[in-house]
């Protein structure tokens, strides 16, 4: 053993590999982790064995120095501007030979220190945090960055993070494995995401091996990732394949689109987990193995070809086997004998609020069974009930946060998002602006309680009429201002109907004597007594026929709105003005 280890050191008989670390925003490489492997077909090909043996033989410094220099030299040969992550044991980084720069002078002329991240691999406990913290700070002042590896396992805990204040935290693969199926792991990672966001630390998810794990870490807000699914370690500097890039972009795009969307609009397919299904002829004995090897799995879709024919739940499966003679009766027979032939089966595009209603109407013992999702009448995936309820609550809370408290309609952040989304889609739409005339004087004269009733009344009218248009959107800018996006240029009748209903019913908010006079007498903004006519509504609109950017559309609708309000004042009535009817310089 000793001779083999010395031979490896003397002849540099090891291989340096590079595993990419990817941005989950745009699927590009941000850096590479340098990894060392010993001679193939030897016990030391396993890096843990190699470095453990070197440590026991008091050769860890020599091995670390040799492998580190090899990694830096090979990395620089690629002429890249990406970041290089170098694994360093805590006992080495505080070694006097290391702190005096035994490595630095060998590579300081070929690589910028800001492109190097010392990745602290905590295989041993840090005994003196005060000394260690001072050493780490010394490297930071020289421009190096620090990463804590394997957070969530071993010694890499909150104490190390608190004392070191790293630039990067690498979440151990133990927390990432099956995170799509484990809500407790999700909660831990959510806490790390919040910590990182509040302290300007970047998180890296390690060990991603499935698409569902990748989708989940993106949804949780982790910015960086590495793992065999994304790219295995290699002698070259690899990029991500096109299929995975498109998958990440699709997930990110979907998240952006659903950020300000309610449960009435999100399709159940967006939440589906791509679990493997089984054929109805699969033996119960094989199903038992699947459940025993996947303790987080609570159900399996059963297919005939690509068509869903049933669901087998862990609960029902082991209940049947646990009956008298259950194993003898079922274990060697196909799963179709004990599967549920009437699972909750929904189409990919079904809104999640409709799915929740269907769940509520199920038999009590089936309330927590998986929802099975089909796409084009073929099996697509499953949605655990807890995931569905969490997402629904998350969406509604998010909407409530950015909605007007009086009307419940989406507020300005959501309005801006929806207008931008409509522009990006480049499909025909009209942006309609609604504004009440003489509302302030009414509110001052009758009081805010009656004023609030007028605002709610207006919101109800607009909501009802706008809802007749597919995929239309209505938002509450604030006060007596509303905005709608209608996927059509033909909106004249819509606006005419709104005016007719508004004018007919607004009178019921006034006292009889004020209606008979046709106005209310109150102070204007200058404090002068003035007569204000019965409220009317001004409706202005622009379209994306000639405007292809957000700023121009907002500028133009403001201009049309001012002109429309002037017509309302001039004629003392509600008025609709479309941009096409005028010419504005």
C-alpha positions as CSV (number, residue, x, y, z in Angstrom):
1,X,0.0,0.0,0.0
2,X,2.7,2.4,1.1
3,X,4.8,1.8,-2.0
4,X,1.8,2.2,-4.3
5,X,0.9,5.5,-2.7
6,X,4.5,6.8,-3.0
7,X,4.6,5.6,-6.6
8,X,1.4,7.6,-7.3
9,X,3.0,10.7,-5.8
10,X,6.4,10.4,-7.5
11,X,4.9,9.7,-10.9
12,X,1.8,11.8,-10.6
13,X,-0.1,8.7,-11.5
14,X,-3.6,10.2,-11.0
15,X,-6.2,11.7,-13.3
16,X,-7.8,15.1,-13.0
17,X,-11.5,15.3,-14.0
18,X,-13.7,18.4,-14.2
19,X,-17.4,18.4,-13.4
20,X,-19.4,21.4,-14.5
21,X,-21.5,23.5,-12.2
22,X,-24.5,25.0,-14.1
23,X,-26.7,28.1,-13.7
24,X,-30.3,27.0,-13.3
25,X,-31.4,30.4,-14.7
26,X,-30.0,29.9,-18.3
27,X,-28.4,26.4,-18.2
28,X,-24.9,27.9,-18.8
29,X,-21.7,26.7,-17.1
30,X,-20.5,29.0,-14.2
31,X,-17.6,26.9,-13.1
32,X,-16.0,23.4,-12.8
33,X,-15.1,21.3,-9.8
34,X,-11.7,19.6,-10.1
35,X,-11.8,16.0,-9.0
36,X,-9.0,13.5,-8.6
37,X,-8.9,9.8,-9.3
38,X,-6.1,7.4,-8.6
39,X,-4.8,4.7,-11.0
40,X,-7.6,2.7,-12.7
41,X,-8.1,-0.9,-11.5
42,X,-6.6,-0.1,-8.2
43,X,-8.1,0.6,-4.7
44,X,-6.9,4.2,-5.0
45,X,-9.1,4.9,-8.0
46,X,-11.7,5.8,-5.3
47,X,-10.7,9.4,-4.2
48,X,-11.8,8.8,-0.6
49,X,-9.5,5.8,-0.3
50,X,-6.7,7.7,-1.9
51,X,-6.9,10.8,0.4
52,X,-7.6,8.7,3.6
53,X,-4.6,6.6,2.9
54,X,-2.4,9.7,2.3
55,X,-3.6,11.2,5.6
56,X,-2.8,8.0,7.5
57,X,0.6,7.9,5.9
58,X,1.2,11.6,6.7
59,X,1.4,12.4,3.0
60,X,-1.8,14.4,2.7
61,X,0.0,17.7,2.1
62,X,2.1,16.3,-0.7
63,X,-0.9,14.7,-2.4
64,X,-3.1,17.8,-2.0
65,X,-0.3,20.0,-3.4
66,X,0.4,17.7,-6.4
67,X,-3.3,17.2,-7.3
68,X,-4.1,20.9,-6.9
69,X,-1.2,22.1,-9.1
70,X,-2.2,19.5,-11.7
71,X,-5.8,20.7,-11.7
72,X,-4.8,24.3,-12.1
73,X,-2.4,23.6,-14.9
74,X,-4.8,21.5,-16.8
75,X,-7.7,23.9,-16.3
76,X,-5.6,26.9,-17.5
77,X,-4.7,25.0,-20.7
78,X,-8.4,25.2,-21.7
79,X,-8.1,29.0,-21.8
80,X,-11.5,29.5,-20.0
81,X,-12.8,32.3,-17.9
82,X,-14.9,30.0,-15.8
83,X,-14.5,29.5,-12.0
84,X,-12.4,26.6,-10.7
85,X,-13.5,24.9,-7.5
86,X,-10.7,23.2,-5.6
87,X,-11.4,20.7,-2.8
88,X,-9.3,21.5,0.3
89,X,-9.3,19.6,3.6
90,X,-9.6,22.0,6.7
91,X,-6.4,20.5,8.1
92,X,-4.6,21.5,4.9
93,X,-6.0,25.0,4.5
94,X,-4.7,26.0,7.9
95,X,-1.3,24.2,7.4
96,X,1.5,26.7,7.6
97,X,2.9,25.7,4.2
98,X,-0.5,26.4,2.7
99,X,-1.0,29.7,4.5
100,X,2.4,30.9,3.5
101,X,1.4,30.5,-0.1
102,X,3.3,27.4,-1.1
103,X,0.7,27.0,-3.9
104,X,0.1,30.6,-4.8
105,X,3.5,31.5,-6.3
106,X,3.2,28.5,-8.6
107,X,0.1,29.6,-10.3
108,X,-0.5,33.3,-9.6
109,X,0.8,34.2,-13.0
110,X,-1.5,31.8,-14.9
111,X,-4.9,32.2,-13.1
112,X,-6.7,35.1,-11.4
113,X,-7.3,34.4,-7.7
114,X,-10.9,35.6,-8.2
115,X,-11.5,32.6,-10.4
116,X,-10.6,30.2,-7.7
117,X,-13.0,28.8,-5.1
118,X,-11.5,26.9,-2.1
119,X,-14.1,24.2,-1.4
120,X,-13.8,23.2,2.2
121,X,-14.5,19.4,2.4
122,X,-15.3,18.7,6.0
123,X,-14.2,15.2,6.5
124,X,-13.0,16.1,9.9
125,X,-14.3,18.5,12.5
126,X,-12.9,22.0,12.7
127,X,-11.5,22.2,16.3
128,X,-10.6,25.9,16.5
129,X,-13.1,28.1,14.7
130,X,-11.4,31.3,15.8
131,X,-8.1,30.4,14.1
132,X,-9.9,28.9,11.1
133,X,-12.0,32.0,10.6
134,X,-8.9,34.2,10.6
135,X,-7.3,32.0,8.0
136,X,-10.4,32.0,5.8
137,X,-10.6,35.8,6.1
138,X,-7.0,36.0,4.9
139,X,-7.8,34.1,1.7
140,X,-10.9,36.2,1.1
141,X,-8.9,39.4,1.3
142,X,-6.6,38.0,-1.4
143,X,-9.5,37.6,-3.7
144,X,-10.2,33.9,-3.3
145,X,-13.8,32.7,-2.8
146,X,-14.9,30.0,-0.3
147,X,-17.4,27.2,-0.6
148,X,-18.7,24.9,2.2
149,X,-19.1,21.4,0.7
150,X,-21.6,18.7,1.7
151,X,-23.9,20.9,3.8
152,X,-26.6,18.7,5.3
153,X,-24.2,15.8,6.2
154,X,-21.3,15.2,8.5
155,X,-19.6,18.2,10.1
156,X,-20.8,20.8,7.5
157,X,-23.4,22.5,9.7
158,X,-24.7,25.9,10.7
159,X,-21.7,26.6,12.9
160,X,-19.3,26.4,10.0
161,X,-21.6,28.5,7.8
162,X,-21.9,31.1,10.5
163,X,-18.2,31.3,11.2
164,X,-16.9,31.0,7.7
165,X,-19.5,33.2,5.9
166,X,-18.8,31.4,2.6
167,X,-19.5,32.7,-0.9
168,X,-21.1,29.3,-1.9
169,X,-22.9,26.6,0.0
170,X,-23.0,23.1,-1.6
171,X,-26.1,21.2,-0.5
172,X,-25.2,17.6,0.0
173,X,-26.7,15.0,-2.4
174,X,-28.4,13.3,0.6
175,X,-30.8,16.3,0.8
176,X,-31.2,16.4,-3.0
177,X,-31.9,12.7,-3.5
178,X,-35.6,12.1,-4.0
179,X,-36.3,15.7,-2.9
180,X,-39.3,15.7,-5.2
181,X,-40.9,13.0,-3.1
182,X,-39.8,14.2,0.4
183,X,-41.5,17.3,1.8
184,X,-39.3,17.3,4.9
185,X,-36.2,17.7,2.7
186,X,-38.0,20.4,0.8
187,X,-38.6,22.3,4.0
188,X,-34.9,22.1,5.0
189,X,-33.8,23.3,1.5
190,X,-36.4,26.1,1.6
191,X,-34.8,27.3,4.8
192,X,-31.4,27.2,3.2
193,X,-32.7,29.2,0.2
194,X,-34.1,31.9,2.5
195,X,-30.8,32.0,4.4
196,X,-28.8,32.3,1.2
197,X,-31.1,35.0,-0.2
198,X,-30.7,37.1,3.0
199,X,-26.9,36.7,3.2
200,X,-25.9,36.9,-0.5
201,X,-24.6,33.3,-0.5
202,X,-25.0,31.2,-3.6
203,X,-26.4,27.7,-3.2
204,X,-25.3,24.8,-5.3
205,X,-27.4,21.6,-5.4
206,X,-25.2,18.5,-5.6
207,X,-25.9,15.1,-7.0
208,X,-28.9,15.7,-9.2
209,X,-29.7,12.5,-11.0
210,X,-33.4,12.8,-12.1
211,X,-35.5,15.3,-14.0
212,X,-37.9,15.5,-11.1
213,X,-35.1,16.4,-8.7
214,X,-33.9,19.0,-11.2
215,X,-37.4,20.5,-11.6
216,X,-37.9,20.6,-7.8
217,X,-34.6,22.4,-7.1
218,X,-35.4,25.0,-9.8
219,X,-38.9,25.5,-8.2
220,X,-37.3,25.9,-4.8
221,X,-35.1,28.7,-6.1
222,X,-31.7,27.1,-6.0
223,X,-29.5,29.0,-8.5
224,X,-26.7,26.5,-9.3
225,X,-26.5,22.8,-9.6
226,X,-24.3,19.8,-10.5
227,X,-24.8,16.1,-10.8
228,X,-24.6,13.1,-13.1
229,X,-27.9,14.0,-14.8
230,X,-26.4,17.4,-15.9
231,X,-22.9,16.2,-16.7
232,X,-20.5,13.6,-15.4
233,X,-16.9,14.4,-14.5
234,X,-14.7,14.4,-17.6
235,X,-11.1,15.2,-18.7
236,X,-12.5,17.9,-20.9
237,X,-14.6,20.9,-20.0
238,X,-18.1,19.8,-20.9
239,X,-21.3,21.9,-21.5
240,X,-24.9,20.8,-21.0
241,X,-26.8,19.0,-23.7
242,X,-29.5,20.8,-25.7
243,X,-32.3,18.6,-24.3
244,X,-31.6,19.5,-20.7
245,X,-31.0,23.1,-21.6
246,X,-34.5,23.3,-23.1
247,X,-36.0,21.4,-20.1
248,X,-34.5,24.0,-17.7
249,X,-35.7,26.9,-19.9
250,X,-39.1,25.5,-20.1
251,X,-39.4,25.1,-16.3
252,X,-38.1,28.6,-15.7
253,X,-40.5,30.0,-18.3
254,X,-43.4,28.2,-16.7
255,X,-42.4,29.5,-13.3
256,X,-42.4,33.1,-14.6
257,X,-45.7,32.7,-16.3
258,X,-47.4,31.2,-13.2
259,X,-45.8,33.7,-10.7
260,X,-48.9,35.9,-10.8
261,X,-51.4,33.3,-11.7
262,X,-54.2,31.9,-9.6
263,X,-55.2,28.2,-9.2
264,X,-58.0,28.8,-11.7
265,X,-55.3,29.1,-14.5
266,X,-52.5,26.7,-13.6
267,X,-52.8,23.3,-15.2
268,X,-52.3,20.2,-13.1
269,X,-49.7,18.9,-15.6
270,X,-47.3,21.6,-14.5
271,X,-47.1,19.9,-11.1
272,X,-46.9,16.3,-12.4
273,X,-44.0,14.1,-11.2
274,X,-42.8,11.8,-13.9
275,X,-42.9,8.6,-11.9
276,X,-42.5,5.3,-13.7
277,X,-45.7,3.3,-14.2
278,X,-46.1,-0.4,-14.5
279,X,-48.1,-2.6,-16.8
280,X,-51.3,-4.3,-15.5
281,X,-49.6,-7.7,-16.0
282,X,-46.8,-6.9,-13.5
283,X,-46.8,-9.5,-10.7
284,X,-47.6,-8.3,-7.2
285,X,-44.3,-9.7,-6.0
286,X,-42.5,-7.2,-8.2
287,X,-44.7,-4.4,-6.9
288,X,-43.8,-5.4,-3.4
289,X,-40.1,-5.0,-4.3
290,X,-40.7,-1.5,-5.8
291,X,-42.5,-0.3,-2.6
292,X,-39.9,-1.8,-0.3
293,X,-37.1,-0.2,-2.2
294,X,-38.8,3.2,-2.4
295,X,-40.3,4.0,1.0
296,X,-41.4,7.5,-0.1
297,X,-43.4,6.1,-2.9
298,X,-47.1,5.9,-2.0
299,X,-48.7,4.9,-5.3
300,X,-48.0,3.5,-8.8
301,X,-50.0,4.1,-11.9
302,X,-51.0,0.9,-13.8
303,X,-51.1,0.9,-17.6
304,X,-52.2,-1.2,-20.5
305,X,-49.8,-0.1,-23.1
306,X,-49.8,3.7,-22.7
307,X,-53.3,4.0,-21.4
308,X,-54.0,4.3,-17.6
309,X,-56.2,1.5,-16.3
310,X,-55.6,1.8,-12.5
311,X,-53.6,2.8,-9.5
312,X,-52.1,0.7,-6.8
313,X,-51.5,2.4,-3.5
314,X,-49.0,1.2,-0.9
315,X,-51.8,1.3,1.7
316,X,-54.2,-0.9,-0.2
317,X,-51.4,-3.2,-1.5
318,X,-50.0,-4.1,1.9
319,X,-53.5,-4.3,3.4
320,X,-54.4,-7.0,0.9
321,X,-51.2,-8.9,1.4
322,X,-51.8,-8.7,5.2
323,X,-55.1,-10.5,5.1
324,X,-55.4,-14.2,5.8
325,X,-53.9,-16.1,2.9
326,X,-53.2,-12.7,1.2
327,X,-49.7,-13.4,0.1
328,X,-50.6,-16.8,-1.2
329,X,-53.6,-15.4,-3.1
330,X,-52.0,-12.3,-4.7
331,X,-48.2,-12.3,-4.6
332,X,-47.8,-14.4,-7.8
333,X,-50.7,-12.9,-9.6
334,X,-50.8,-9.7,-11.8
335,X,-51.4,-6.4,-10.0
336,X,-54.7,-5.9,-11.9
337,X,-56.3,-8.3,-9.4
338,X,-55.9,-5.8,-6.5
339,X,-55.5,-2.4,-8.2
340,X,-58.0,0.5,-8.0
341,X,-59.7,0.6,-11.4
342,X,-61.3,4.0,-10.7
343,X,-58.4,6.3,-9.8
344,X,-58.6,10.1,-10.1
345,X,-57.5,10.6,-13.7
346,X,-57.3,14.1,-15.2
347,X,-56.1,15.7,-18.3
348,X,-52.8,17.6,-18.3
349,X,-54.5,21.0,-19.0
350,X,-57.1,20.7,-16.2
351,X,-56.8,23.8,-13.8
352,X,-55.7,22.7,-10.4
353,X,-58.7,24.3,-8.7
354,X,-61.0,22.0,-10.6
355,X,-58.9,19.0,-9.6
356,X,-59.2,20.0,-5.9
357,X,-63.0,20.1,-6.3
358,X,-62.9,16.6,-7.7
359,X,-60.8,15.4,-4.8
360,X,-63.3,16.9,-2.3
361,X,-66.0,14.8,-3.9
362,X,-64.1,11.5,-3.6
363,X,-64.7,8.7,-1.1
364,X,-63.0,9.5,2.2
365,X,-60.6,6.6,2.0
366,X,-59.4,7.8,-1.4
367,X,-58.8,11.5,-0.5
368,X,-55.0,11.2,-0.3
369,X,-54.5,8.9,-3.3
370,X,-52.2,10.2,-6.1
371,X,-53.8,12.2,-8.9
372,X,-52.9,10.5,-12.3
373,X,-52.2,12.9,-15.2
374,X,-52.8,12.0,-18.8
375,X,-51.6,14.0,-21.8
376,X,-53.1,13.3,-25.2
377,X,-54.8,10.2,-23.6
378,X,-51.5,8.7,-22.6
379,X,-49.9,8.4,-19.1
380,X,-47.9,11.5,-18.2
381,X,-47.2,11.4,-14.4
382,X,-48.7,11.7,-10.9
383,X,-49.4,14.5,-8.5
384,X,-49.3,13.7,-4.7
385,X,-52.2,15.5,-3.0
386,X,-49.9,17.3,-0.5
387,X,-48.0,18.9,-3.5
388,X,-51.3,20.0,-5.1
389,X,-52.6,21.6,-1.9
390,X,-49.2,23.3,-1.2
391,X,-49.0,24.7,-4.7
392,X,-52.6,26.0,-4.6
393,X,-52.1,27.7,-1.3
394,X,-48.8,29.2,-2.5
395,X,-50.4,30.6,-5.6
396,X,-53.4,32.1,-3.7
397,X,-51.2,33.6,-1.0
398,X,-49.0,35.1,-3.6
399,X,-52.0,36.5,-5.5
400,X,-53.4,37.9,-2.2
401,X,-50.1,39.6,-1.4
402,X,-50.2,41.5,-4.7
403,X,-54.0,42.1,-4.9
404,X,-56.1,45.1,-4.0
405,X,-57.5,44.5,-0.5
406,X,-60.8,46.2,-1.4
407,X,-61.7,44.4,-4.6
408,X,-59.5,41.3,-4.5
409,X,-58.3,42.1,-8.0
410,X,-54.6,41.8,-9.0
411,X,-52.6,45.0,-8.2
412,X,-49.8,46.8,-10.0
413,X,-47.0,44.2,-9.9
414,X,-49.3,41.6,-11.5
415,X,-50.8,44.1,-14.0
416,X,-47.3,45.0,-15.2
417,X,-46.4,41.3,-15.5
418,X,-49.5,40.5,-17.5
419,X,-49.0,43.4,-19.9
420,X,-45.4,42.3,-20.5
421,X,-46.6,38.7,-21.0
422,X,-49.2,39.8,-23.5
423,X,-46.6,41.8,-25.4
424,X,-44.2,38.9,-25.5
425,X,-46.8,36.5,-26.9
426,X,-47.3,38.9,-29.9
427,X,-51.0,37.8,-30.3
428,X,-53.7,40.5,-30.8
429,X,-54.8,42.2,-27.6
430,X,-56.4,45.5,-26.4
431,X,-55.3,47.3,-23.3
432,X,-58.3,49.0,-21.8
433,X,-58.1,51.6,-19.0
434,X,-61.2,52.4,-16.9
435,X,-61.4,55.6,-14.8
436,X,-64.3,57.1,-12.8
437,X,-65.1,60.8,-13.3
438,X,-66.1,62.8,-10.2
439,X,-65.3,60.0,-7.8
440,X,-63.2,62.0,-5.5
441,X,-65.9,64.6,-4.9
442,X,-68.4,61.8,-4.4
443,X,-66.1,60.2,-1.8
444,X,-65.5,63.5,0.0
445,X,-69.3,64.3,0.0
446,X,-70.7,60.9,1.0
447,X,-67.8,59.4,2.9
448,X,-65.3,56.6,2.2
449,X,-67.8,53.8,3.2
450,X,-70.1,54.7,0.3
451,X,-67.1,55.4,-1.9
452,X,-65.8,51.9,-1.2
453,X,-69.2,50.5,-2.3
454,X,-68.9,52.3,-5.6
455,X,-65.4,50.9,-6.2
456,X,-66.7,47.3,-5.5
457,X,-69.7,47.9,-7.7
458,X,-67.4,49.0,-10.6
459,X,-65.1,46.0,-10.0
460,X,-68.1,43.7,-10.2
461,X,-69.4,45.2,-13.4
462,X,-66.0,45.0,-15.1
463,X,-65.3,41.5,-13.9
464,X,-68.6,40.2,-15.2
465,X,-68.3,41.8,-18.6
466,X,-64.6,41.0,-19.0
467,X,-65.1,37.4,-18.1
468,X,-67.1,36.8,-21.3
469,X,-63.8,37.1,-23.2
470,X,-61.5,34.0,-23.1
471,X,-58.2,34.5,-21.2
472,X,-59.0,38.1,-20.4
473,X,-57.4,39.8,-17.4
474,X,-58.7,42.5,-15.1
475,X,-56.5,44.4,-12.6
476,X,-57.1,47.2,-10.0
477,X,-54.5,49.9,-10.4
478,X,-55.7,51.6,-7.3
479,X,-58.4,54.1,-6.2
480,X,-61.0,54.3,-9.1
481,X,-58.6,53.1,-11.8
482,X,-58.8,49.6,-13.4
483,X,-57.0,48.0,-16.3
484,X,-58.1,45.1,-18.6
485,X,-56.3,43.0,-21.2
486,X,-58.6,41.5,-23.8
487,X,-57.3,39.2,-26.5
488,X,-59.1,41.0,-29.3
489,X,-59.2,44.2,-31.2
490,X,-63.0,44.1,-31.4
491,X,-63.9,45.6,-28.0
492,X,-66.4,48.4,-28.9
493,X,-69.5,46.4,-27.9
494,X,-67.9,45.2,-24.7
495,X,-67.1,48.8,-23.6
496,X,-70.6,50.1,-24.7
497,X,-72.3,47.4,-22.5
498,X,-70.1,48.3,-19.5
499,X,-71.1,52.0,-19.9
500,X,-74.8,51.2,-20.2
501,X,-74.8,49.1,-17.0
502,X,-72.6,51.5,-15.1
503,X,-74.8,54.6,-16.0
504,X,-78.0,52.8,-15.2
505,X,-77.0,51.6,-11.7
506,X,-74.6,54.3,-10.5
507,X,-77.6,56.5,-9.6
508,X,-78.6,54.2,-6.7
509,X,-75.6,55.4,-4.8
510,X,-76.8,59.0,-4.7
511,X,-79.5,60.6,-2.5
512,X,-82.8,61.5,-4.2
513,X,-82.3,65.3,-3.9
514,X,-78.9,65.1,-5.5
515,X,-80.2,63.0,-8.3
516,X,-83.0,65.5,-8.9
517,X,-80.5,68.3,-9.1
518,X,-78.2,66.2,-11.3
519,X,-75.1,67.1,-9.2
520,X,-73.6,67.3,-5.7
521,X,-72.2,70.6,-4.3
522,X,-68.9,70.3,-2.5
523,X,-65.4,71.7,-2.4
524,X,-62.9,71.1,-5.2
525,X,-59.2,70.5,-4.8
526,X,-58.6,74.3,-4.4
527,X,-61.1,74.5,-1.6
528,X,-63.7,76.3,-3.7
529,X,-67.4,75.4,-3.7
530,X,-68.3,73.6,-7.0
531,X,-71.1,71.5,-8.5
532,X,-70.0,68.0,-9.6
533,X,-72.2,66.0,-12.0
534,X,-73.3,62.4,-11.4
535,X,-70.4,60.0,-11.8
536,X,-69.5,58.6,-15.2
537,X,-66.9,56.2,-16.5
538,X,-64.2,56.9,-19.0
539,X,-62.9,54.0,-21.0
540,X,-59.8,54.3,-23.1
541,X,-58.0,51.6,-25.2
542,X,-54.9,51.0,-27.2
543,X,-53.8,47.8,-28.9
544,X,-50.6,46.1,-29.9
545,X,-51.2,46.7,-33.6
546,X,-48.6,49.4,-33.7
547,X,-46.9,49.1,-30.3
548,X,-44.5,46.3,-29.6
549,X,-43.0,47.4,-26.3
550,X,-44.2,48.1,-22.8
551,X,-43.2,51.7,-22.5
552,X,-44.9,52.8,-25.7
553,X,-48.2,51.1,-24.9
554,X,-48.3,52.7,-21.4
555,X,-47.4,56.1,-22.8
556,X,-50.1,55.9,-25.4
557,X,-52.8,54.7,-23.1
558,X,-52.1,57.6,-20.8
559,X,-52.5,60.0,-23.7
560,X,-55.8,58.5,-24.8
561,X,-57.0,58.4,-21.2
562,X,-56.5,62.2,-20.8
563,X,-58.3,62.9,-24.0
564,X,-61.2,60.6,-23.1
565,X,-61.6,62.2,-19.7
566,X,-61.7,65.6,-21.3
567,X,-64.6,64.4,-23.5
568,X,-66.4,63.0,-20.4
569,X,-66.1,66.4,-18.8
570,X,-67.2,68.3,-21.9
571,X,-70.3,66.2,-22.6
572,X,-71.0,65.3,-18.9
573,X,-71.4,61.6,-19.7
574,X,-69.5,58.3,-19.8
575,X,-67.3,57.9,-22.9
576,X,-65.3,55.3,-24.7
577,X,-62.3,56.3,-26.8
578,X,-60.1,53.9,-28.8
579,X,-56.7,55.0,-30.1
580,X,-57.8,54.2,-33.6
581,X,-60.3,57.0,-33.5
582,X,-57.7,59.7,-33.0
583,X,-54.3,60.8,-34.1
584,X,-51.8,61.7,-31.4
585,X,-48.4,63.2,-32.3
